[in-house]
């Protein structure tokens, strides 16, 4: 009977040791996964902040361009009005008006092109950090397979 009790005791100790080790390994793996998840989340948050910062800069640049264009446009309108009041004939009024309209349209189209370039650059800068995080996540999932 003593041999059976010793064998049972040894078996229980082995199971207890194995169970404790399995629990310890499981906790360590869980903590490592949690730390990795936290690091990944931090990098994602940093990418979002960088993206929002880039979008804000783009919006500020676009706003500054719009204000500058509006100011120049008002100045050009005032100058055109003054030149129209000093015209000596209807023919001169038509020529001045045509020249001003052509100039205003060319200025407007140039401003639209400039704004389009600013928006495109801003969108590119805004999406770059997010794209990098998506790529990193896809690579992590592919590596885990």
DOTITOR-555640 format. One line per 4 residues: their letters; for each residue x, y, z of N, C-alpha, C, CB. Coordinates in nm, 3 decimals, decimal comma, always signed. Each point is the difference from the previous one (the first is absolute). Glycine has a CB too. Layout:
a	X:Y:Z:X:Y:Z:X:Y:Z:X:Y:Z  ...
***
This chain:
xxxx	+0,080:-0,118:+0,000:-0,080:+0,118:+0,000:+0,086:+0,126:+0,000:-0,178:-0,127:+0,118  +0,290:+0,122:-0,051:+0,088:+0,115:+0,007:+0,056:+0,034:-0,137:+0,058:-0,060:+0,235  -0,031:-0,046:-0,312:+0,050:+0,023:-0,135:-0,107:+0,069:-0,085:+0,151:-0,201:+0,019  -0,272:+0,159:-0,004:-0,110:+0,060:-0,077:-0,020:+0,145:+0,041:-0,112:-0,225:-0,020
xxxx	+0,122:+0,252:+0,147:-0,015:+0,138:+0,049:+0,114:+0,086:-0,050:-0,119:-0,083:+0,205  +0,240:+0,030:-0,204:+0,115:+0,075:-0,052:-0,014:+0,026:-0,150:+0,146:-0,101:+0,178  -0,192:-0,001:-0,250:-0,020:+0,016:-0,145:-0,108:+0,105:-0,027:+0,069:-0,241:-0,038  -0,178:+0,236:+0,116:-0,107:+0,099:-0,015:+0,051:+0,139:+0,033:-0,170:-0,174:+0,057
xxxx	+0,246:+0,183:+0,049:+0,056:+0,128:+0,041:+0,092:+0,055:-0,110:-0,014:-0,069:+0,243  +0,097:-0,016:-0,298:+0,092:+0,041:-0,107:-0,079:+0,046:-0,123:+0,175:-0,162:+0,086  -0,277:+0,088:-0,120:-0,083:+0,034:-0,117:-0,070:+0,134:+0,021:-0,035:-0,245:-0,047  -0,019:+0,266:+0,166:-0,068:+0,126:+0,032:+0,099:+0,116:-0,006:-0,165:-0,122:+0,146
xxxx	+0,284:+0,102:-0,093:+0,102:+0,104:-0,005:+0,040:+0,032:-0,144:+0,084:-0,075:+0,225  -0,073:-0,027:-0,307:+0,034:+0,022:-0,141:-0,112:+0,077:-0,071:+0,137:-0,212:-0,001  -0,261:+0,173:+0,025:-0,113:+0,072:-0,061:-0,007:+0,144:+0,050:-0,126:-0,217:-0,021  +0,149:+0,236:+0,149:-0,003:+0,134:+0,058:+0,111:+0,087:-0,059:-0,096:-0,094:+0,213
xxxx	+0,216:+0,037:-0,223:+0,112:+0,073:-0,058:-0,028:+0,034:-0,147:+0,158:-0,115:+0,159  -0,208:+0,017:-0,232:-0,032:+0,022:-0,142:-0,112:+0,104:-0,015:+0,070:-0,237:-0,054  -0,172:+0,228:+0,140:-0,110:+0,097:-0,004:+0,047:+0,140:+0,034:-0,157:-0,181:+0,063  +0,241:+0,192:+0,038:+0,055:+0,132:+0,037:+0,083:+0,058:-0,112:+0,002:-0,070:+0,240
xxxx	+0,081:-0,014:-0,303:+0,084:+0,047:-0,110:-0,086:+0,042:-0,119:+0,185:-0,152:+0,076  -0,288:+0,074:-0,107:-0,090:+0,035:-0,111:-0,072:+0,133:+0,029:-0,033:-0,246:-0,052  -0,011:+0,265:+0,176:-0,066:+0,125:+0,038:+0,097:+0,117:-0,011:-0,152:-0,127:+0,155  +0,274:+0,107:-0,106:+0,102:+0,106:-0,007:+0,031:+0,035:-0,145:+0,098:-0,079:+0,218
xxxx	-0,081:-0,023:-0,303:+0,027:+0,025:-0,142:-0,116:+0,074:-0,066:+0,142:-0,207:-0,008  -0,263:+0,167:+0,042:-0,119:+0,065:-0,056:-0,008:+0,147:+0,041:-0,120:-0,221:+0,004  +0,148:+0,250:+0,121:-0,003:+0,139:+0,049:+0,109:+0,081:-0,069:-0,090:-0,076:+0,224  +0,209:+0,019:-0,238:+0,109:+0,072:-0,066:-0,033:+0,028:-0,146:+0,163:-0,109:+0,156
xxxx	-0,221:+0,012:-0,225:-0,040:+0,021:-0,140:-0,108:+0,108:-0,010:+0,058:-0,240:-0,053  -0,152:+0,237:+0,145:-0,108:+0,100:+0,000:+0,056:+0,140:+0,024:-0,162:-0,174:+0,083  +0,254:+0,185:+0,011:+0,060:+0,130:+0,029:+0,083:+0,050:-0,118:+0,005:-0,058:+0,244  +0,067:-0,032:-0,309:+0,079:+0,039:-0,116:-0,093:+0,046:-0,113:+0,182:-0,163:+0,065
xxxx	-0,292:+0,091:-0,086:-0,096:+0,039:-0,103:-0,064:+0,135:+0,033:-0,045:-0,243:-0,050  +0,015:+0,264:+0,177:-0,059:+0,127:+0,043:+0,099:+0,115:-0,020:-0,142:-0,122:+0,168  +0,268:+0,100:-0,135:+0,102:+0,104:-0,022:+0,015:+0,031:-0,148:+0,120:-0,076:+0,206  -0,124:-0,028:-0,288:+0,011:+0,021:-0,145:-0,122:+0,076:-0,052:+0,135:-0,212:-0,021
xxxx	-0,252:+0,178:+0,071:-0,123:+0,070:-0,040:+0,006:+0,146:+0,042:-0,129:-0,215:+0,019  +0,178:+0,241:+0,100:+0,014:+0,139:+0,047:+0,096:+0,079:-0,088:-0,048:-0,077:+0,234  +0,159:+0,016:-0,269:+0,098:+0,068:-0,087:-0,062:+0,028:-0,136:+0,191:-0,114:+0,120  -0,263:+0,018:-0,173:-0,066:+0,017:-0,130:-0,105:+0,111:+0,008:+0,039:-0,244:-0,054
xxxx	-0,116:+0,245:+0,161:-0,103:+0,104:+0,018:+0,065:+0,139:+0,012:-0,151:-0,168:+0,112  +0,262:+0,175:-0,041:+0,070:+0,127:+0,014:+0,047:+0,050:-0,136:+0,073:-0,064:+0,233  -0,018:-0,026:-0,315:+0,046:+0,038:-0,133:-0,118:+0,045:-0,086:+0,193:-0,161:+0,019  -0,307:+0,093:-0,005:-0,119:+0,041:-0,075:-0,044:+0,140:+0,042:-0,071:-0,241:-0,021
xxxx	+0,070:+0,268:+0,151:-0,039:+0,132:+0,048:+0,096:+0,107:-0,050:-0,102:-0,106:+0,203  +0,231:+0,076:-0,202:+0,098:+0,095:-0,052:-0,022:+0,027:-0,148:+0,164:-0,080:+0,170  -0,203:-0,022:-0,245:-0,028:+0,018:-0,143:-0,123:+0,087:-0,020:+0,101:-0,224:-0,049  -0,202:+0,206:+0,132:-0,121:+0,083:-0,010:+0,034:+0,145:+0,032:-0,145:-0,197:+0,063
xxxx	+0,225:+0,219:+0,041:+0,039:+0,137:+0,036:+0,080:+0,064:-0,115:+0,005:-0,064:+0,246  +0,087:-0,010:-0,304:+0,078:+0,053:-0,113:-0,091:+0,030:-0,118:+0,202:-0,130:+0,077  -0,300:+0,046:-0,099:-0,094:+0,020:-0,110:-0,084:+0,126:+0,022:-0,006:-0,248:-0,039  -0,044:+0,264:+0,159:-0,082:+0,118:+0,031:+0,085:+0,127:-0,007:-0,148:-0,140:+0,148
xxxx	+0,272:+0,132:-0,104:+0,091:+0,115:-0,009:+0,022:+0,040:-0,145:+0,112:-0,073:+0,213  -0,089:-0,025:-0,299:+0,020:+0,028:-0,142:-0,126:+0,059:-0,062:+0,167:-0,187:-0,014  -0,283:+0,134:+0,050:-0,126:+0,053:-0,052:-0,022:+0,144:+0,045:-0,096:-0,233:-0,001  +0,131:+0,261:+0,125:-0,015:+0,136:+0,053:+0,090:+0,097:-0,074:-0,059:-0,094:+0,224
xxxx	+0,183:+0,053:-0,247:+0,093:+0,086:-0,075:-0,052:+0,025:-0,141:+0,192:-0,089:+0,136  -0,246:-0,015:-0,199:-0,055:+0,016:-0,134:-0,118:+0,096:-0,001:+0,075:-0,231:-0,055  -0,162:+0,220:+0,155:-0,116:+0,090:+0,009:+0,045:+0,144:+0,024:-0,140:-0,190:+0,088  +0,242:+0,206:-0,004:+0,052:+0,135:+0,026:+0,060:+0,060:-0,127:+0,047:-0,064:+0,237
xxxx	+0,027:-0,016:-0,311:+0,061:+0,049:-0,125:-0,108:+0,037:-0,100:+0,203:-0,144:+0,040  -0,305:+0,061:-0,051:-0,110:+0,028:-0,092:-0,075:+0,126:+0,041:-0,021:-0,246:-0,048  +0,000:+0,262:+0,177:-0,067:+0,121:+0,050:+0,082:+0,125:-0,028:-0,107:-0,138:+0,178  +0,237:+0,130:-0,156:+0,087:+0,115:-0,026:+0,000:+0,036:-0,149:+0,145:-0,065:+0,195
xxxx	-0,145:-0,038:-0,280:-0,006:+0,027:-0,145:-0,132:+0,067:-0,037:+0,150:-0,199:-0,043  -0,260:+0,151:+0,101:-0,131:+0,057:-0,031:-0,009:+0,146:+0,044:-0,102:-0,228:+0,024  +0,157:+0,258:+0,092:-0,002:+0,139:+0,050:+0,085:+0,088:-0,090:-0,033:-0,082:+0,235  +0,151:+0,035:-0,272:+0,088:+0,078:-0,087:-0,067:+0,024:-0,136:+0,202:-0,095:+0,117
xxxx	-0,266:-0,008:-0,171:-0,068:+0,016:-0,129:-0,117:+0,097:+0,012:+0,068:-0,234:-0,064  -0,145:+0,223:+0,170:-0,113:+0,091:+0,020:+0,046:+0,145:+0,009:-0,125:-0,182:+0,118  +0,232:+0,204:-0,043:+0,054:+0,137:+0,014:+0,045:+0,054:-0,136:+0,073:-0,052:+0,236  +0,001:-0,029:-0,311:+0,047:+0,043:-0,131:-0,118:+0,022:-0,094:+0,215:-0,125:+0,034
xxxx	-0,314:+0,040:-0,027:-0,118:+0,013:-0,087:-0,074:+0,131:+0,028:-0,020:-0,251:-0,007  +0,003:+0,285:+0,133:-0,068:+0,126:+0,034:+0,082:+0,119:-0,051:-0,103:-0,107:+0,206  +0,235:+0,101:-0,188:+0,086:+0,108:-0,049:-0,011:+0,013:-0,152:+0,158:-0,039:+0,193  -0,161:-0,075:-0,263:-0,013:+0,003:-0,146:-0,136:+0,056:-0,042:+0,156:-0,196:-0,016
xxxx	-0,261:+0,162:+0,089:-0,134:+0,052:-0,031:-0,004:+0,152:+0,017:-0,102:-0,218:+0,074  +0,161:+0,265:+0,033:+0,003:+0,146:+0,025:+0,079:+0,070:-0,111:-0,016:-0,039:+0,251  +0,130:-0,018:-0,286:+0,081:+0,059:-0,107:-0,076:+0,000:-0,132:+0,210:-0,075:+0,117  -0,283:-0,032:-0,146:-0,077:-0,009:-0,124:-0,113:+0,103:+0,001:+0,056:-0,245:-0,020
xxxx	-0,120:+0,262:+0,133:-0,109:+0,099:+0,010:+0,054:+0,141:-0,022:-0,123:-0,151:+0,159  +0,239:+0,180:-0,101:+0,060:+0,132:-0,020:+0,035:+0,022:-0,146:+0,091:-0,007:+0,233  -0,036:-0,097:-0,296:+0,037:+0,017:-0,141:-0,124:+0,015:-0,087:+0,208:-0,134:+0,038  -0,316:+0,071:-0,003:-0,124:+0,014:-0,078:-0,058:+0,141:+0,013:-0,047:-0,244:+0,033
xxxx	+0,061:+0,303:+0,084:-0,055:+0,135:+0,019:+0,081:+0,104:-0,076:-0,084:-0,067:+0,225  +0,207:+0,034:-0,257:+0,083:+0,096:-0,074:-0,004:-0,022:-0,151:+0,147:+0,015:+0,200  -0,229:-0,109:-0,246:-0,008:-0,029:-0,144:-0,064:+0,117:-0,073:-0,016:-0,246:+0,047  +0,063:+0,272:-0,168:-0,046:+0,114:-0,079:-0,112:-0,036:-0,097:+0,227:+0,095:+0,019
xxxx	-0,241:-0,228:-0,048:-0,102:-0,040:-0,096:-0,056:-0,136:+0,037:+0,112:+0,134:-0,180  -0,223:-0,167:+0,117:-0,061:-0,131:+0,021:+0,095:-0,109:-0,049:-0,231:+0,100:-0,023  +0,298:-0,076:-0,087:+0,096:-0,096:-0,054:+0,110:-0,029:+0,103:-0,047:+0,081:-0,234  +0,098:+0,022:+0,299:+0,105:-0,016:+0,101:-0,055:-0,076:+0,121:+0,110:+0,214:-0,077
xxxx	-0,236:-0,188:+0,116:-0,062:-0,072:+0,111:-0,007:-0,149:-0,033:-0,135:+0,206:+0,063  +0,091:-0,240:-0,185:-0,009:-0,140:-0,042:+0,138:-0,064:+0,000:-0,201:+0,054:-0,140  +0,302:+0,015:+0,091:+0,136:-0,055:-0,002:+0,053:-0,023:+0,142:+0,042:+0,116:-0,219  -0,063:-0,018:+0,306:+0,045:-0,013:+0,139:-0,073:-0,115:+0,071:+0,051:+0,248:+0,006
xxxx	-0,183:-0,253:-0,030:-0,080:-0,106:+0,063:+0,044:-0,138:-0,050:-0,194:+0,160:+0,022  +0,220:-0,172:-0,149:+0,044:-0,127:-0,059:+0,137:-0,040:+0,056:-0,131:+0,050:-0,211  +0,221:+0,046:+0,217:+0,135:-0,028:+0,054:-0,009:-0,042:+0,146:+0,100:+0,166:-0,161  -0,183:-0,093:+0,238:-0,015:-0,034:+0,142:-0,062:-0,139:+0,015:-0,025:+0,245:+0,057
xxxx	-0,079:-0,278:-0,135:-0,065:-0,131:+0,010:+0,098:-0,112:-0,034:-0,220:+0,107:-0,061  +0,300:-0,085:-0,043:+0,099:-0,100:-0,039:+0,102:-0,019:+0,112:-0,031:+0,059:-0,244  +0,078:+0,050:+0,298:+0,099:-0,005:+0,108:-0,060:-0,067:+0,124:+0,110:+0,209:-0,089  -0,234:-0,176:+0,123:-0,065:-0,059:+0,117:-0,019:-0,150:-0,018:-0,117:+0,218:+0,043
xxxx	+0,077:-0,260:-0,162:-0,019:-0,143:-0,026:+0,133:-0,075:+0,007:-0,198:+0,055:-0,144  +0,303:+0,001:+0,085:+0,132:-0,063:+0,005:+0,049:-0,011:+0,145:+0,052:+0,090:-0,230  -0,072:+0,016:+0,307:+0,040:-0,001:+0,141:-0,078:-0,104:+0,079:+0,058:+0,241:-0,017  -0,188:-0,251:-0,012:-0,084:-0,097:+0,069:+0,046:-0,143:-0,033:-0,193:+0,162:-0,005
xxxx	+0,216:-0,189:-0,122:+0,043:-0,135:-0,040:+0,136:-0,034:+0,061:-0,129:+0,023:-0,214  +0,219:+0,074:+0,219:+0,131:-0,023:+0,063:-0,018:-0,031:+0,149:+0,110:+0,154:-0,168  -0,201:-0,083:+0,232:-0,025:-0,022:+0,143:-0,063:-0,138:+0,023:-0,028:+0,249:+0,033  -0,063:-0,290:-0,120:-0,061:-0,133:+0,013:+0,107:-0,108:-0,015:-0,218:+0,088:-0,092
xxxx	+0,308:-0,072:-0,004:+0,110:-0,098:-0,018:+0,090:-0,004:+0,123:-0,006:+0,039:-0,247  +0,037:+0,078:+0,300:+0,085:+0,008:+0,119:-0,069:-0,068:+0,119:+0,103:+0,215:-0,086  -0,233:-0,188:+0,102:-0,075:-0,062:+0,110:-0,007:-0,152:-0,019:-0,136:+0,211:+0,027  +0,118:-0,255:-0,149:-0,004:-0,145:-0,027:+0,132:-0,066:+0,037:-0,164:+0,039:-0,186
xxxx	+0,273:+0,026:+0,153:+0,132:-0,054:+0,035:+0,018:-0,005:+0,152:+0,094:+0,089:-0,216  -0,140:+0,014:+0,284:+0,010:+0,004:+0,146:-0,083:-0,111:+0,063:+0,038:+0,249:-0,009  -0,159:-0,268:-0,042:-0,087:-0,106:+0,054:+0,062:-0,137:-0,027:-0,204:+0,146:-0,036  +0,254:-0,169:-0,084:+0,060:-0,129:-0,033:+0,121:-0,028:+0,090:-0,078:+0,025:-0,238
xxxx	+0,162:+0,074:+0,257:+0,117:-0,018:+0,087:-0,044:-0,026:+0,144:+0,136:+0,150:-0,150  -0,237:-0,079:+0,195:-0,050:-0,017:+0,136:-0,059:-0,139:+0,021:-0,045:+0,245:+0,011  -0,031:-0,292:-0,108:-0,058:-0,134:+0,010:+0,110:-0,105:+0,004:-0,206:+0,078:-0,121  +0,307:-0,061:+0,038:+0,112:-0,096:-0,002:+0,070:-0,002:+0,135:+0,032:+0,039:-0,247
xxxx	-0,003:+0,079:+0,302:+0,068:+0,008:+0,130:-0,088:-0,053:+0,112:+0,130:+0,197:-0,083  -0,261:-0,178:+0,070:-0,093:-0,046:+0,103:-0,010:-0,152:+0,000:-0,128:+0,214:-0,022  +0,129:-0,274:-0,094:-0,019:-0,145:-0,008:+0,129:-0,079:+0,019:-0,188:+0,043:-0,152  +0,303:+0,018:+0,136:+0,127:-0,071:+0,009:+0,017:-0,073:+0,135:+0,098:+0,170:-0,154
xxxx	-0,116:-0,104:+0,270:+0,019:-0,074:+0,126:-0,103:-0,111:+0,019:+0,096:+0,208:+0,099  -0,219:-0,184:-0,143:-0,103:-0,104:+0,014:+0,030:-0,119:-0,090:-0,168:+0,176:+0,057  +0,213:-0,147:-0,177:+0,036:-0,106:-0,093:+0,114:-0,085:+0,057:-0,073:+0,144:-0,193  +0,168:-0,080:+0,256:+0,112:-0,073:+0,060:-0,049:-0,095:+0,109:+0,152:+0,193:-0,051
xxxx	-0,247:-0,149:+0,130:-0,053:-0,085:+0,107:-0,080:-0,118:-0,057:-0,008:+0,200:+0,152  -0,070:-0,174:-0,256:-0,075:-0,109:-0,064:+0,097:-0,103:-0,057:-0,190:+0,158:-0,056  +0,294:-0,110:-0,008:+0,101:-0,091:-0,056:+0,065:-0,083:+0,111:+0,042:+0,162:-0,188  -0,008:-0,098:+0,298:+0,062:-0,071:+0,112:-0,095:-0,105:+0,058:+0,138:+0,204:+0,053
xxxx	-0,265:-0,170:-0,044:-0,098:-0,094:+0,053:-0,018:-0,120:-0,093:-0,118:+0,190:+0,115  +0,109:-0,164:-0,244:-0,014:-0,108:-0,098:+0,122:-0,092:+0,007:-0,140:+0,148:-0,150  +0,259:-0,088:+0,158:+0,123:-0,081:+0,008:+0,001:-0,084:+0,127:+0,123:+0,176:-0,131  -0,172:-0,121:+0,242:-0,004:-0,074:+0,126:-0,095:-0,119:-0,011:+0,052:+0,211:+0,127
xxxx	-0,169:-0,188:-0,188:-0,095:-0,110:-0,016:+0,054:-0,106:-0,095:-0,187:+0,159:+0,043  +0,254:-0,119:-0,149:+0,057:-0,097:-0,093:+0,111:-0,080:+0,067:-0,057:+0,151:-0,192  +0,135:-0,085:+0,277:+0,108:-0,071:+0,070:-0,057:-0,100:+0,102:+0,151:+0,200:-0,032  -0,268:-0,167:+0,086:-0,060:-0,088:+0,101:-0,061:-0,126:-0,062:-0,046:+0,202:+0,140
x	+0,018:-0,196:-0,268:-0,058:-0,117:-0,065:+0,100:-0,105:-0,009:-0,153:+0,136:-0,127
***
